[in-house]
């Protein structure tokens, strides 16, 4: 998973969906898998997570690996490849913005 917020390196920028940008607001398998496939096909996928818990699959293990951000489930890392994690840019009740105003729109 690309944690540096650089969309240009999140996907190969090749494939039939090159140039498409999408938000992944999912928390479990089906959504993560679907947007992983979009990324595999060249789309720029921005992952947005819950403010306190993040994606539920972060704790789905073992196996776990140690990353710079702590311990991650290998399932989470596999299902979220080719995505940019917008750090801790969460959509919270205090910061309810329409999706149309989310960072990175308009590309």
PDB file as gemmi writes it, atoms N, CA and C in Angstrom:
CRYST1    1.000    1.000    1.000  90.00  90.00  90.00 P 1                      
ATOM      1  N   UNK A   1       0.853  -1.177   0.000  1.00  0.00           N  
ATOM      2  CA  UNK A   1       0.000   0.000   0.000  1.00  0.00           C  
ATOM      3  C   UNK A   1       0.893   1.233   0.000  1.00  0.00           C  
ATOM      4  N   UNK A   2       0.572   2.155  -0.816  1.00  0.00           N  
ATOM      5  CA  UNK A   2       1.345   3.384  -0.937  1.00  0.00           C  
ATOM      6  C   UNK A   2       0.913   4.339   0.160  1.00  0.00           C  
ATOM      7  N   UNK A   3       1.810   4.650   1.084  1.00  0.00           N  
ATOM      8  CA  UNK A   3       1.461   5.514   2.200  1.00  0.00           C  
ATOM      9  C   UNK A   3       1.983   6.928   2.042  1.00  0.00           C  
ATOM     10  N   UNK A   4       2.527   7.256   0.886  1.00  0.00           N  
ATOM     11  CA  UNK A   4       3.138   8.581   0.742  1.00  0.00           C  
ATOM     12  C   UNK A   4       2.232   9.605   0.078  1.00  0.00           C  
ATOM     13  N   UNK A   5       0.977   9.273  -0.135  1.00  0.00           N  
ATOM     14  CA  UNK A   5      -0.001  10.199  -0.727  1.00  0.00           C  
ATOM     15  C   UNK A   5       0.342  10.626  -2.146  1.00  0.00           C  
ATOM     16  N   UNK A   6       1.165   9.868  -2.830  1.00  0.00           N  
ATOM     17  CA  UNK A   6       1.557  10.197  -4.196  1.00  0.00           C  
ATOM     18  C   UNK A   6       0.760   9.332  -5.159  1.00  0.00           C  
ATOM     19  N   UNK A   7      -0.260   9.910  -5.766  1.00  0.00           N  
ATOM     20  CA  UNK A   7      -1.121   9.132  -6.659  1.00  0.00           C  
ATOM     21  C   UNK A   7      -0.375   8.594  -7.862  1.00  0.00           C  
ATOM     22  N   UNK A   8       0.677   9.258  -8.284  1.00  0.00           N  
ATOM     23  CA  UNK A   8       1.365   8.810  -9.487  1.00  0.00           C  
ATOM     24  C   UNK A   8       2.026   7.454  -9.291  1.00  0.00           C  
ATOM     25  N   UNK A   9       2.348   7.089  -8.051  1.00  0.00           N  
ATOM     26  CA  UNK A   9       2.991   5.800  -7.827  1.00  0.00           C  
ATOM     27  C   UNK A   9       2.037   4.766  -7.264  1.00  0.00           C  
ATOM     28  N   UNK A  10       0.761   5.106  -7.085  1.00  0.00           N  
ATOM     29  CA  UNK A  10      -0.190   4.166  -6.503  1.00  0.00           C  
ATOM     30  C   UNK A  10      -0.553   3.060  -7.482  1.00  0.00           C  
ATOM     31  N   UNK A  11      -0.687   3.368  -8.719  1.00  0.00           N  
ATOM     32  CA  UNK A  11      -1.012   2.360  -9.721  1.00  0.00           C  
ATOM     33  C   UNK A  11       0.007   2.440 -10.834  1.00  0.00           C  
ATOM     34  N   UNK A  12      -0.080   1.493 -11.707  1.00  0.00           N  
ATOM     35  CA  UNK A  12       0.885   1.468 -12.806  1.00  0.00           C  
ATOM     36  C   UNK A  12       0.612   2.549 -13.834  1.00  0.00           C  
ATOM     37  N   UNK A  13      -0.543   3.243 -13.726  1.00  0.00           N  
ATOM     38  CA  UNK A  13      -0.952   4.248 -14.692  1.00  0.00           C  
ATOM     39  C   UNK A  13      -1.038   3.676 -16.098  1.00  0.00           C  
ATOM     40  N   UNK A  14      -1.247   2.377 -16.172  1.00  0.00           N  
ATOM     41  CA  UNK A  14      -1.463   1.709 -17.435  1.00  0.00           C  
ATOM     42  C   UNK A  14      -2.745   0.913 -17.303  1.00  0.00           C  
ATOM     43  N   UNK A  15      -3.309   0.554 -18.399  1.00  0.00           N  
ATOM     44  CA  UNK A  15      -4.501  -0.266 -18.366  1.00  0.00           C  
ATOM     45  C   UNK A  15      -5.736   0.515 -18.752  1.00  0.00           C  
ATOM     46  N   UNK A  16      -6.841  -0.179 -18.869  1.00  0.00           N  
ATOM     47  CA  UNK A  16      -8.060   0.448 -19.379  1.00  0.00           C  
ATOM     48  C   UNK A  16      -8.648   1.514 -18.459  1.00  0.00           C  
ATOM     49  N   UNK A  17      -8.300   1.514 -17.177  1.00  0.00           N  
ATOM     50  CA  UNK A  17      -8.854   2.513 -16.254  1.00  0.00           C  
ATOM     51  C   UNK A  17      -7.859   3.610 -15.904  1.00  0.00           C  
ATOM     52  N   UNK A  18      -6.774   3.687 -16.630  1.00  0.00           N  
ATOM     53  CA  UNK A  18      -5.792   4.738 -16.408  1.00  0.00           C  
ATOM     54  C   UNK A  18      -6.454   6.106 -16.520  1.00  0.00           C  
ATOM     55  N   UNK A  19      -6.196   6.968 -15.538  1.00  0.00           N  
ATOM     56  CA  UNK A  19      -6.789   8.295 -15.528  1.00  0.00           C  
ATOM     57  C   UNK A  19      -8.064   8.388 -14.706  1.00  0.00           C  
ATOM     58  N   UNK A  20      -8.620   7.247 -14.298  1.00  0.00           N  
ATOM     59  CA  UNK A  20      -9.814   7.242 -13.455  1.00  0.00           C  
ATOM     60  C   UNK A  20      -9.394   7.331 -11.998  1.00  0.00           C  
ATOM     61  N   UNK A  21     -10.027   8.209 -11.238  1.00  0.00           N  
ATOM     62  CA  UNK A  21      -9.757   8.325  -9.811  1.00  0.00           C  
ATOM     63  C   UNK A  21     -11.009   7.936  -9.045  1.00  0.00           C  
ATOM     64  N   UNK A  22     -10.854   7.108  -8.025  1.00  0.00           N  
ATOM     65  CA  UNK A  22     -11.995   6.659  -7.240  1.00  0.00           C  
ATOM     66  C   UNK A  22     -11.645   6.639  -5.760  1.00  0.00           C  
ATOM     67  N   UNK A  23     -12.654   6.792  -4.918  1.00  0.00           N  
ATOM     68  CA  UNK A  23     -12.478   6.704  -3.471  1.00  0.00           C  
ATOM     69  C   UNK A  23     -12.892   5.319  -3.005  1.00  0.00           C  
ATOM     70  N   UNK A  24     -12.108   4.730  -2.126  1.00  0.00           N  
ATOM     71  CA  UNK A  24     -12.463   3.468  -1.482  1.00  0.00           C  
ATOM     72  C   UNK A  24     -12.918   3.810  -0.070  1.00  0.00           C  
ATOM     73  N   UNK A  25     -14.216   3.767   0.179  1.00  0.00           N  
ATOM     74  CA  UNK A  25     -14.786   4.061   1.488  1.00  0.00           C  
ATOM     75  C   UNK A  25     -15.175   2.773   2.205  1.00  0.00           C  
ATOM     76  N   UNK A  26     -14.735   1.644   1.686  1.00  0.00           N  
ATOM     77  CA  UNK A  26     -15.141   0.350   2.228  1.00  0.00           C  
ATOM     78  C   UNK A  26     -14.371  -0.007   3.499  1.00  0.00           C  
ATOM     79  N   UNK A  27     -14.895  -1.018   4.208  1.00  0.00           N  
ATOM     80  CA  UNK A  27     -14.274  -1.446   5.462  1.00  0.00           C  
ATOM     81  C   UNK A  27     -13.904  -2.915   5.476  1.00  0.00           C  
ATOM     82  N   UNK A  28     -14.463  -3.703   4.585  1.00  0.00           N  
ATOM     83  CA  UNK A  28     -14.214  -5.144   4.608  1.00  0.00           C  
ATOM     84  C   UNK A  28     -14.027  -5.689   3.201  1.00  0.00           C  
ATOM     85  N   UNK A  29     -13.981  -6.975   3.095  1.00  0.00           N  
ATOM     86  CA  UNK A  29     -13.547  -7.701   1.902  1.00  0.00           C  
ATOM     87  C   UNK A  29     -14.121  -7.225   0.571  1.00  0.00           C  
ATOM     88  N   UNK A  30     -15.404  -7.185   0.417  1.00  0.00           N  
ATOM     89  CA  UNK A  30     -15.987  -6.931  -0.906  1.00  0.00           C  
ATOM     90  C   UNK A  30     -15.527  -5.603  -1.500  1.00  0.00           C  
ATOM     91  N   UNK A  31     -15.607  -4.529  -0.739  1.00  0.00           N  
ATOM     92  CA  UNK A  31     -15.204  -3.225  -1.243  1.00  0.00           C  
ATOM     93  C   UNK A  31     -13.717  -3.121  -1.486  1.00  0.00           C  
ATOM     94  N   UNK A  32     -12.926  -3.631  -0.541  1.00  0.00           N  
ATOM     95  CA  UNK A  32     -11.471  -3.596  -0.703  1.00  0.00           C  
ATOM     96  C   UNK A  32     -11.037  -4.386  -1.925  1.00  0.00           C  
ATOM     97  N   UNK A  33     -11.656  -5.531  -2.138  1.00  0.00           N  
ATOM     98  CA  UNK A  33     -11.319  -6.363  -3.284  1.00  0.00           C  
ATOM     99  C   UNK A  33     -11.709  -5.676  -4.596  1.00  0.00           C  
ATOM    100  N   UNK A  34     -12.901  -5.097  -4.624  1.00  0.00           N  
ATOM    101  CA  UNK A  34     -13.368  -4.431  -5.844  1.00  0.00           C  
ATOM    102  C   UNK A  34     -12.451  -3.265  -6.225  1.00  0.00           C  
ATOM    103  N   UNK A  35     -12.083  -2.438  -5.249  1.00  0.00           N  
ATOM    104  CA  UNK A  35     -11.226  -1.293  -5.568  1.00  0.00           C  
ATOM    105  C   UNK A  35      -9.785  -1.725  -5.827  1.00  0.00           C  
ATOM    106  N   UNK A  36      -9.363  -2.866  -5.261  1.00  0.00           N  
ATOM    107  CA  UNK A  36      -8.050  -3.421  -5.588  1.00  0.00           C  
ATOM    108  C   UNK A  36      -7.994  -3.755  -7.077  1.00  0.00           C  
ATOM    109  N   UNK A  37      -9.056  -4.350  -7.577  1.00  0.00           N  
ATOM    110  CA  UNK A  37      -9.108  -4.695  -9.006  1.00  0.00           C  
ATOM    111  C   UNK A  37      -9.086  -3.427  -9.861  1.00  0.00           C  
ATOM    112  N   UNK A  38      -9.810  -2.386  -9.436  1.00  0.00           N  
ATOM    113  CA  UNK A  38      -9.758  -1.116 -10.164  1.00  0.00           C  
ATOM    114  C   UNK A  38      -8.318  -0.599 -10.230  1.00  0.00           C  
ATOM    115  N   UNK A  39      -7.606  -0.665  -9.104  1.00  0.00           N  
ATOM    116  CA  UNK A  39      -6.203  -0.251  -9.080  1.00  0.00           C  
ATOM    117  C   UNK A  39      -5.335  -1.110  -9.975  1.00  0.00           C  
ATOM    118  N   UNK A  40      -5.586  -2.421  -9.969  1.00  0.00           N  
ATOM    119  CA  UNK A  40      -4.833  -3.328 -10.838  1.00  0.00           C  
ATOM    120  C   UNK A  40      -5.028  -2.976 -12.310  1.00  0.00           C  
ATOM    121  N   UNK A  41      -6.190  -2.403 -12.630  1.00  0.00           N  
ATOM    122  CA  UNK A  41      -6.493  -2.048 -14.011  1.00  0.00           C  
ATOM    123  C   UNK A  41      -6.081  -0.615 -14.356  1.00  0.00           C  
ATOM    124  N   UNK A  42      -5.363   0.043 -13.441  1.00  0.00           N  
ATOM    125  CA  UNK A  42      -4.790   1.350 -13.738  1.00  0.00           C  
ATOM    126  C   UNK A  42      -5.437   2.542 -13.064  1.00  0.00           C  
ATOM    127  N   UNK A  43      -6.556   2.363 -12.371  1.00  0.00           N  
ATOM    128  CA  UNK A  43      -7.227   3.490 -11.714  1.00  0.00           C  
ATOM    129  C   UNK A  43      -6.420   3.966 -10.511  1.00  0.00           C  
ATOM    130  N   UNK A  44      -6.536   5.239 -10.198  1.00  0.00           N  
ATOM    131  CA  UNK A  44      -5.969   5.793  -8.965  1.00  0.00           C  
ATOM    132  C   UNK A  44      -7.022   5.620  -7.873  1.00  0.00           C  
ATOM    133  N   UNK A  45      -6.702   4.849  -6.845  1.00  0.00           N  
ATOM    134  CA  UNK A  45      -7.661   4.550  -5.785  1.00  0.00           C  
ATOM    135  C   UNK A  45      -7.183   5.211  -4.496  1.00  0.00           C  
ATOM    136  N   UNK A  46      -8.049   6.018  -3.905  1.00  0.00           N  
ATOM    137  CA  UNK A  46      -7.748   6.692  -2.638  1.00  0.00           C  
ATOM    138  C   UNK A  46      -8.549   6.003  -1.547  1.00  0.00           C  
ATOM    139  N   UNK A  47      -7.854   5.467  -0.564  1.00  0.00           N  
ATOM    140  CA  UNK A  47      -8.478   4.745   0.548  1.00  0.00           C  
ATOM    141  C   UNK A  47      -8.784   5.724   1.669  1.00  0.00           C  
ATOM    142  N   UNK A  48     -10.036   5.730   2.146  1.00  0.00           N  
ATOM    143  CA  UNK A  48     -10.473   6.569   3.259  1.00  0.00           C  
ATOM    144  C   UNK A  48     -10.976   5.635   4.344  1.00  0.00           C  
ATOM    145  N   UNK A  49     -10.506   5.843   5.580  1.00  0.00           N  
ATOM    146  CA  UNK A  49     -10.842   4.925   6.661  1.00  0.00           C  
ATOM    147  C   UNK A  49     -11.548   5.622   7.812  1.00  0.00           C  
ATOM    148  N   UNK A  50     -12.158   4.806   8.666  1.00  0.00           N  
ATOM    149  CA  UNK A  50     -12.845   5.288   9.863  1.00  0.00           C  
ATOM    150  C   UNK A  50     -11.840   5.970  10.790  1.00  0.00           C  
ATOM    151  N   UNK A  51     -12.215   7.074  11.451  1.00  0.00           N  
ATOM    152  CA  UNK A  51     -11.250   7.838  12.253  1.00  0.00           C  
ATOM    153  C   UNK A  51     -10.648   7.098  13.439  1.00  0.00           C  
ATOM    154  N   UNK A  52     -11.386   6.239  14.085  1.00  0.00           N  
ATOM    155  CA  UNK A  52     -10.838   5.554  15.258  1.00  0.00           C  
ATOM    156  C   UNK A  52     -10.297   4.166  14.947  1.00  0.00           C  
ATOM    157  N   UNK A  53     -10.979   3.420  14.107  1.00  0.00           N  
ATOM    158  CA  UNK A  53     -10.625   2.013  13.922  1.00  0.00           C  
ATOM    159  C   UNK A  53      -9.937   1.696  12.611  1.00  0.00           C  
ATOM    160  N   UNK A  54     -10.036   2.573  11.648  1.00  0.00           N  
ATOM    161  CA  UNK A  54      -9.479   2.258  10.339  1.00  0.00           C  
ATOM    162  C   UNK A  54     -10.285   1.163   9.667  1.00  0.00           C  
ATOM    163  N   UNK A  55      -9.698   0.524   8.701  1.00  0.00           N  
ATOM    164  CA  UNK A  55     -10.327  -0.590   7.992  1.00  0.00           C  
ATOM    165  C   UNK A  55     -10.362  -1.800   8.920  1.00  0.00           C  
ATOM    166  N   UNK A  56     -11.508  -2.469   8.999  1.00  0.00           N  
ATOM    167  CA  UNK A  56     -11.652  -3.638   9.872  1.00  0.00           C  
ATOM    168  C   UNK A  56     -10.612  -4.709   9.580  1.00  0.00           C  
ATOM    169  N   UNK A  57     -10.199  -4.830   8.322  1.00  0.00           N  
ATOM    170  CA  UNK A  57      -9.285  -5.909   7.958  1.00  0.00           C  
ATOM    171  C   UNK A  57      -7.860  -5.688   8.457  1.00  0.00           C  
ATOM    172  N   UNK A  58      -7.548  -4.531   9.016  1.00  0.00           N  
ATOM    173  CA  UNK A  58      -6.215  -4.318   9.596  1.00  0.00           C  
ATOM    174  C   UNK A  58      -5.916  -5.318  10.714  1.00  0.00           C  
ATOM    175  N   UNK A  59      -6.970  -5.822  11.352  1.00  0.00           N  
ATOM    176  CA  UNK A  59      -6.796  -6.752  12.469  1.00  0.00           C  
ATOM    177  C   UNK A  59      -7.103  -8.200  12.104  1.00  0.00           C  
ATOM    178  N   UNK A  60      -7.344  -8.473  10.813  1.00  0.00           N  
ATOM    179  CA  UNK A  60      -7.672  -9.835  10.396  1.00  0.00           C  
ATOM    180  C   UNK A  60      -6.398 -10.639  10.213  1.00  0.00           C  
ATOM    181  N   UNK A  61      -6.024 -11.390  11.197  1.00  0.00           N  
ATOM    182  CA  UNK A  61      -4.835 -12.224  11.125  1.00  0.00           C  
ATOM    183  C   UNK A  61      -4.884 -13.262  12.219  1.00  0.00           C  
ATOM    184  N   UNK A  62      -3.846 -14.041  12.373  1.00  0.00           N  
ATOM    185  CA  UNK A  62      -2.571 -13.962  11.685  1.00  0.00           C  
ATOM    186  C   UNK A  62      -2.690 -14.409  10.231  1.00  0.00           C  
ATOM    187  N   UNK A  63      -1.686 -14.175   9.449  1.00  0.00           N  
ATOM    188  CA  UNK A  63      -0.386 -13.613   9.794  1.00  0.00           C  
ATOM    189  C   UNK A  63      -0.389 -12.087   9.795  1.00  0.00           C  
ATOM    190  N   UNK A  64       0.526 -11.553  10.564  1.00  0.00           N  
ATOM    191  CA  UNK A  64       0.765 -10.118  10.649  1.00  0.00           C  
ATOM    192  C   UNK A  64       2.213  -9.848  10.249  1.00  0.00           C  
ATOM    193  N   UNK A  65       2.472  -8.633   9.781  1.00  0.00           N  
ATOM    194  CA  UNK A  65       3.849  -8.199   9.567  1.00  0.00           C  
ATOM    195  C   UNK A  65       4.032  -6.849  10.251  1.00  0.00           C  
ATOM    196  N   UNK A  66       5.266  -6.519  10.533  1.00  0.00           N  
ATOM    197  CA  UNK A  66       5.574  -5.236  11.138  1.00  0.00           C  
ATOM    198  C   UNK A  66       5.943  -4.253  10.036  1.00  0.00           C  
ATOM    199  N   UNK A  67       5.266  -3.103  10.047  1.00  0.00           N  
ATOM    200  CA  UNK A  67       5.543  -2.052   9.076  1.00  0.00           C  
ATOM    201  C   UNK A  67       5.992  -0.806   9.821  1.00  0.00           C  
ATOM    202  N   UNK A  68       6.308   0.236   9.095  1.00  0.00           N  
ATOM    203  CA  UNK A  68       6.704   1.505   9.717  1.00  0.00           C  
ATOM    204  C   UNK A  68       5.570   2.075  10.567  1.00  0.00           C  
ATOM    205  N   UNK A  69       4.324   1.732  10.218  1.00  0.00           N  
ATOM    206  CA  UNK A  69       3.163   2.235  10.940  1.00  0.00           C  
ATOM    207  C   UNK A  69       2.709   1.305  12.057  1.00  0.00           C  
ATOM    208  N   UNK A  70       3.402   0.217  12.263  1.00  0.00           N  
ATOM    209  CA  UNK A  70       3.018  -0.746  13.298  1.00  0.00           C  
ATOM    210  C   UNK A  70       2.734  -2.106  12.690  1.00  0.00           C  
ATOM    211  N   UNK A  71       1.920  -2.864  13.358  1.00  0.00           N  
ATOM    212  CA  UNK A  71       1.592  -4.219  12.936  1.00  0.00           C  
ATOM    213  C   UNK A  71       0.387  -4.200  11.999  1.00  0.00           C  
ATOM    214  N   UNK A  72       0.528  -4.845  10.857  1.00  0.00           N  
ATOM    215  CA  UNK A  72      -0.543  -4.898   9.860  1.00  0.00           C  
ATOM    216  C   UNK A  72      -0.836  -6.344   9.500  1.00  0.00           C  
ATOM    217  N   UNK A  73      -2.108  -6.650   9.286  1.00  0.00           N  
ATOM    218  CA  UNK A  73      -2.497  -7.963   8.783  1.00  0.00           C  
ATOM    219  C   UNK A  73      -2.095  -8.067   7.322  1.00  0.00           C  
ATOM    220  N   UNK A  74      -1.522  -9.188   6.956  1.00  0.00           N  
ATOM    221  CA  UNK A  74      -1.130  -9.364   5.563  1.00  0.00           C  
ATOM    222  C   UNK A  74      -2.354  -9.336   4.652  1.00  0.00           C  
ATOM    223  N   UNK A  75      -3.493  -9.774   5.169  1.00  0.00           N  
ATOM    224  CA  UNK A  75      -4.735  -9.699   4.397  1.00  0.00           C  
ATOM    225  C   UNK A  75      -5.029  -8.247   4.010  1.00  0.00           C  
ATOM    226  N   UNK A  76      -4.929  -7.333   4.974  1.00  0.00           N  
ATOM    227  CA  UNK A  76      -5.188  -5.911   4.712  1.00  0.00           C  
ATOM    228  C   UNK A  76      -4.245  -5.390   3.637  1.00  0.00           C  
ATOM    229  N   UNK A  77      -2.968  -5.706   3.764  1.00  0.00           N  
ATOM    230  CA  UNK A  77      -1.985  -5.212   2.793  1.00  0.00           C  
ATOM    231  C   UNK A  77      -2.250  -5.761   1.399  1.00  0.00           C  
ATOM    232  N   UNK A  78      -2.626  -7.035   1.308  1.00  0.00           N  
ATOM    233  CA  UNK A  78      -2.885  -7.637   0.001  1.00  0.00           C  
ATOM    234  C   UNK A  78      -4.131  -7.045  -0.648  1.00  0.00           C  
ATOM    235  N   UNK A  79      -5.192  -6.863   0.131  1.00  0.00           N  
ATOM    236  CA  UNK A  79      -6.459  -6.374  -0.420  1.00  0.00           C  
ATOM    237  C   UNK A  79      -6.439  -4.875  -0.693  1.00  0.00           C  
ATOM    238  N   UNK A  80      -5.406  -4.191  -0.248  1.00  0.00           N  
ATOM    239  CA  UNK A  80      -5.340  -2.741  -0.441  1.00  0.00           C  
ATOM    240  C   UNK A  80      -4.126  -2.305  -1.241  1.00  0.00           C  
ATOM    241  N   UNK A  81      -3.577  -3.213  -2.023  1.00  0.00           N  
ATOM    242  CA  UNK A  81      -2.458  -2.826  -2.887  1.00  0.00           C  
ATOM    243  C   UNK A  81      -2.955  -1.843  -3.937  1.00  0.00           C  
ATOM    244  N   UNK A  82      -2.051  -1.113  -4.516  1.00  0.00           N  
ATOM    245  CA  UNK A  82      -2.368  -0.133  -5.569  1.00  0.00           C  
ATOM    246  C   UNK A  82      -3.289   0.976  -5.093  1.00  0.00           C  
ATOM    247  N   UNK A  83      -3.255   1.306  -3.804  1.00  0.00           N  
ATOM    248  CA  UNK A  83      -4.107   2.366  -3.270  1.00  0.00           C  
ATOM    249  C   UNK A  83      -3.251   3.380  -2.538  1.00  0.00           C  
ATOM    250  N   UNK A  84      -3.762   4.582  -2.468  1.00  0.00           N  
ATOM    251  CA  UNK A  84      -3.129   5.629  -1.684  1.00  0.00           C  
ATOM    252  C   UNK A  84      -3.966   5.795  -0.426  1.00  0.00           C  
ATOM    253  N   UNK A  85      -3.320   5.698   0.713  1.00  0.00           N  
ATOM    254  CA  UNK A  85      -3.996   5.970   1.980  1.00  0.00           C  
ATOM    255  C   UNK A  85      -3.801   7.437   2.278  1.00  0.00           C  
ATOM    256  N   UNK A  86      -4.883   8.149   2.406  1.00  0.00           N  
ATOM    257  CA  UNK A  86      -4.800   9.575   2.683  1.00  0.00           C  
ATOM    258  C   UNK A  86      -4.479   9.784   4.154  1.00  0.00           C  
ATOM    259  N   UNK A  87      -3.319   9.290   4.552  1.00  0.00           N  
ATOM    260  CA  UNK A  87      -2.857   9.446   5.929  1.00  0.00           C  
ATOM    261  C   UNK A  87      -3.978   9.197   6.904  1.00  0.00           C  
ATOM    262  N   UNK A  88      -4.240  10.152   7.723  1.00  0.00           N  
ATOM    263  CA  UNK A  88      -5.380  10.078   8.618  1.00  0.00           C  
ATOM    264  C   UNK A  88      -6.369  11.168   8.247  1.00  0.00           C  
ATOM    265  N   UNK A  89      -6.573  11.328   6.947  1.00  0.00           N  
ATOM    266  CA  UNK A  89      -7.590  12.267   6.467  1.00  0.00           C  
ATOM    267  C   UNK A  89      -8.902  11.515   6.500  1.00  0.00           C  
ATOM    268  N   UNK A  90      -9.545  11.590   7.604  1.00  0.00           N  
ATOM    269  CA  UNK A  90     -10.764  10.838   7.827  1.00  0.00           C  
ATOM    270  C   UNK A  90     -11.981  11.699   7.523  1.00  0.00           C  
ATOM    271  N   UNK A  91     -13.078  11.067   7.238  1.00  0.00           N  
ATOM    272  CA  UNK A  91     -14.353  11.755   7.159  1.00  0.00           C  
ATOM    273  C   UNK A  91     -15.045  11.479   8.492  1.00  0.00           C  
ATOM    274  N   UNK A  92     -15.176  12.503   9.316  1.00  0.00           N  
ATOM    275  CA  UNK A  92     -15.743  12.346  10.648  1.00  0.00           C  
ATOM    276  C   UNK A  92     -17.018  13.159  10.774  1.00  0.00           C  
ATOM    277  N   UNK A  93     -17.719  12.970  11.864  1.00  0.00           N  
ATOM    278  CA  UNK A  93     -18.943  13.747  12.087  1.00  0.00           C  
ATOM    279  C   UNK A  93     -18.633  15.227  12.216  1.00  0.00           C  
ATOM    280  N   UNK A  94     -17.474  15.573  12.758  1.00  0.00           N  
ATOM    281  CA  UNK A  94     -17.097  16.972  12.897  1.00  0.00           C  
ATOM    282  C   UNK A  94     -16.671  17.567  11.556  1.00  0.00           C  
ATOM    283  N   UNK A  95     -16.298  16.720  10.633  1.00  0.00           N  
ATOM    284  CA  UNK A  95     -15.791  17.181   9.347  1.00  0.00           C  
ATOM    285  C   UNK A  95     -16.574  16.502   8.228  1.00  0.00           C  
ATOM    286  N   UNK A  96     -17.838  16.718   8.194  1.00  0.00           N  
ATOM    287  CA  UNK A  96     -18.653  16.109   7.144  1.00  0.00           C  
ATOM    288  C   UNK A  96     -18.603  16.990   5.910  1.00  0.00           C  
ATOM    289  N   UNK A  97     -17.894  16.506   4.946  1.00  0.00           N  
ATOM    290  CA  UNK A  97     -17.815  17.195   3.671  1.00  0.00           C  
ATOM    291  C   UNK A  97     -18.460  16.319   2.619  1.00  0.00           C  
ATOM    292  N   UNK A  98     -19.099  16.917   1.660  1.00  0.00           N  
ATOM    293  CA  UNK A  98     -19.585  16.094   0.555  1.00  0.00           C  
ATOM    294  C   UNK A  98     -18.403  15.414  -0.130  1.00  0.00           C  
ATOM    295  N   UNK A  99     -18.612  14.228  -0.616  1.00  0.00           N  
ATOM    296  CA  UNK A  99     -17.549  13.514  -1.317  1.00  0.00           C  
ATOM    297  C   UNK A  99     -17.008  14.354  -2.466  1.00  0.00           C  
ATOM    298  N   UNK A 100     -17.840  15.185  -3.061  1.00  0.00           N  
ATOM    299  CA  UNK A 100     -17.394  16.020  -4.171  1.00  0.00           C  
ATOM    300  C   UNK A 100     -16.321  17.017  -3.764  1.00  0.00           C  
ATOM    301  N   UNK A 101     -16.181  17.288  -2.445  1.00  0.00           N  
ATOM    302  CA  UNK A 101     -15.159  18.214  -1.972  1.00  0.00           C  
ATOM    303  C   UNK A 101     -13.930  17.506  -1.419  1.00  0.00           C  
ATOM    304  N   UNK A 102     -13.862  16.202  -1.545  1.00  0.00           N  
ATOM    305  CA  UNK A 102     -12.737  15.444  -0.993  1.00  0.00           C  
ATOM    306  C   UNK A 102     -11.452  15.782  -1.731  1.00  0.00           C  
ATOM    307  N   UNK A 103     -10.308  15.802  -1.018  1.00  0.00           N  
ATOM    308  CA  UNK A 103      -9.033  16.115  -1.680  1.00  0.00           C  
ATOM    309  C   UNK A 103      -8.770  15.208  -2.878  1.00  0.00           C  
ATOM    310  N   UNK A 104      -8.245  15.777  -3.924  1.00  0.00           N  
ATOM    311  CA  UNK A 104      -7.896  15.020  -5.099  1.00  0.00           C  
ATOM    312  C   UNK A 104      -8.970  15.009  -6.170  1.00  0.00           C  
ATOM    313  N   UNK A 105     -10.089  15.674  -5.918  1.00  0.00           N  
ATOM    314  CA  UNK A 105     -11.166  15.706  -6.894  1.00  0.00           C  
ATOM    315  C   UNK A 105     -10.767  16.562  -8.093  1.00  0.00           C  
ATOM    316  N   UNK A 106     -11.282  16.224  -9.207  1.00  0.00           N  
ATOM    317  CA  UNK A 106     -11.120  17.066 -10.385  1.00  0.00           C  
ATOM    318  C   UNK A 106      -9.959  16.697 -11.280  1.00  0.00           C  
ATOM    319  N   UNK A 107      -9.416  15.527 -11.095  1.00  0.00           N  
ATOM    320  CA  UNK A 107      -8.311  15.124 -11.966  1.00  0.00           C  
ATOM    321  C   UNK A 107      -8.793  14.290 -13.117  1.00  0.00           C  
TER     322      UNK A 107                                                      
END                                                                             
